Amino acid sequence: MAGANLIYGAGMIESGVALDFGQMVMDNEFARMVRHAVGGVPVTDELLGVDDIREVGPFGDFLSLDSTLKFMRSQSQPKLIDRRVREDWTAAGGSDLHARSTAEARRLLDEHVPEPIPDDVLAEIRAIVDGADRDAAARGR
């Protein structure tokens, strides 16, 4: 997908015959992760932890290092994909990605308030529609 500038079919299921709001939210999450990856991954000795690897050595504990915590934040940070270990996931209710995505879709539908379209943009849209109506009427449609 590197270089793609269009993602088609967000939320579509059953070969595009149906739309699922939970699937649309999941697809948005996947697209955000792809955009992060396509944006490039910086590679430096510091980010690779070259000095930490030398210091800790094979089979050492890298997770407790401050640098691990610092640089893990630069990775893709999904909002809905749950990366906890199974025991923690189960203890928290064990909801699957589709259930979380559907709940997020419902929240968005309930709470989102779109920004109003500026009056000048509305006037331009109205002029385009009126022009199309006049053209259609002139063609007898």
C-alpha positions in Angstrom: 0.0 0.0 0.0 3.0 2.3 0.0 2.1 5.2 -2.2 -1.6 4.5 -2.2 -3.7 7.7 -2.0 -7.1 6.1 -1.9 -8.6 3.5 0.3 -11.9 2.2 -1.1 -14.6 0.3 0.7 -14.3 1.5 4.3 -17.1 -0.3 6.2 -18.2 -2.4 3.3 -19.0 -6.1 3.9 -20.4 -8.8 1.7 -18.6 -7.6 -1.4 -19.8 -4.1 -0.9 -23.5 -5.1 -0.7 -23.8 -4.0 2.9 -22.2 -1.4 5.2 -21.3 -2.1 8.8 -20.5 0.9 11.0 -18.2 -1.2 13.3 -16.3 -2.3 10.2 -16.0 1.3 9.1 -14.4 2.3 12.4 -12.0 -0.7 12.2 -11.1 0.2 8.6 -10.4 3.8 9.8 -8.1 2.3 12.5 -6.2 0.2 9.9 -5.9 3.1 7.5 -4.4 5.3 10.3 -1.9 2.5 11.0 -1.0 2.2 7.3 -0.6 6.0 7.0 1.8 5.9 10.0 3.9 3.2 8.5 3.9 4.7 5.0 5.1 8.0 6.6 8.4 6.3 7.1 10.3 4.7 10.0 13.3 6.6 11.2 16.4 4.4 11.6 19.1 5.7 13.9 21.5 4.0 16.3 19.5 5.6 19.2 16.2 4.3 17.9 17.6 0.9 17.2 18.9 0.8 20.8 22.4 -0.1 19.7 24.0 1.0 22.9 21.3 -0.7 25.0 21.8 -3.9 23.1 25.5 -3.8 23.8 25.0 -3.0 27.4 22.2 -5.5 28.2 23.4 -8.3 25.9 21.5 -11.3 24.6 18.5 -12.5 26.5 18.6 -9.4 28.7 15.7 -7.4 30.0 15.0 -4.6 27.5 11.4 -3.9 28.6 12.5 -2.2 31.8 14.8 0.3 30.1 13.7 3.9 30.0 14.6 4.0 26.3 12.1 1.2 25.5 9.3 3.1 27.0 10.4 6.4 25.4 10.6 5.0 21.9 7.6 2.6 21.9 5.4 5.7 22.0 6.6 6.5 18.5 5.0 3.3 17.2 1.5 3.2 15.8 -0.9 3.9 18.7 -4.2 2.2 17.8 -7.2 3.3 19.7 -9.2 0.1 19.4 -6.8 -2.7 18.8 -6.1 -4.3 22.2 -2.5 -5.4 22.6 -2.7 -6.5 26.2 -1.7 -10.1 27.2 -4.6 -12.5 27.1 -5.0 -12.6 30.9 -5.3 -8.8 31.2 -7.7 -8.7 28.2 -9.9 -11.4 29.6 -9.9 -9.7 33.0 -11.1 -6.5 31.4 -14.1 -8.2 29.8 -12.4 -9.8 26.7 -14.4 -7.7 24.1 -13.4 -8.3 20.5 -12.4 -5.6 18.1 -15.7 -5.6 16.3 -17.6 -5.1 19.5 -15.3 -2.2 20.5 -15.5 -0.7 17.1 -19.3 -0.9 17.0 -19.5 0.8 20.4 -17.2 3.5 19.1 -19.4 3.9 16.0 -22.5 4.3 18.2 -20.7 6.8 20.4 -19.7 8.8 17.3 -23.2 8.8 15.9 -24.7 9.9 19.3 -22.1 12.5 20.2 -20.5 14.0 17.1 -21.6 17.5 16.2 -20.3 18.4 12.7 -18.8 21.9 12.2 -21.3 24.1 10.3 -20.5 24.7 6.6 -19.6 28.3 6.1 -22.3 30.5 4.4 -20.1 31.2 1.4 -19.5 27.5 0.8 -23.2 26.8 1.2 -24.0 29.5 -1.4 -21.5 28.0 -3.8 -23.0 24.5 -3.4 -26.5 26.0 -3.9 -25.4 27.7 -7.1 -23.9 24.5 -8.4 -27.2 22.6 -7.7 -29.3 25.3 -9.1 -27.2 25.4 -12.3 -27.5 21.6 -12.6 -31.3 21.9 -12.1 -31.5 24.5 -14.9 -29.4 22.4 -17.2 -31.5 19.4 -16.6 -34.7 21.4 -17.2 -33.3 22.8 -20.4 -32.7 19.2 -21.6 -36.2 18.2 -20.7 -35.4 16.0 -17.7 
